[in-house]
Amino acid sequence: MEAVLWIVRTGSPWRDLPAMFGNWSTAFRRFRDWREADIFKRIFDVLSEEPDMEYAMVDATIVKVHRHGQGAKGGLRARPLVAQKAA
């Protein structure tokens, strides 16, 4: 599995697979067999059945608003026409 992930990350051809993953042709044959047996689809289906949304949450302490978006000094410069007529 790590050999396949390395190939996907780097975009390298199978022949450039580092020796720590073993023989490149053996890794490719195993990848081809798994692809034909839909092993990767079954892995994906199992992992996506019940997603863990822990990392999809946005915490307000890490999201900063620009100072102009906080109502900083200066406020709204353009005044509505209604306010001018009433004055």
Sequence and secondary structure as in RCSB ss.txt:
>XXXX:A:sequence
MEAVLWIVRTGSPWRDLPAMFGNWSTAFRRFRDWREADIFKRIFDVLSEEPDMEYAMVDATIVKVHRHGQGAKGG
LRARPLVAQKAA
>XXXX:A:secstr
 HHHHHHHHH   GGG  GGG  HHHHHHHHHHHHHTTHHHHHHHHHTSS  GGGG   TTT    GGGGT TT 
  S  HHHHHH 
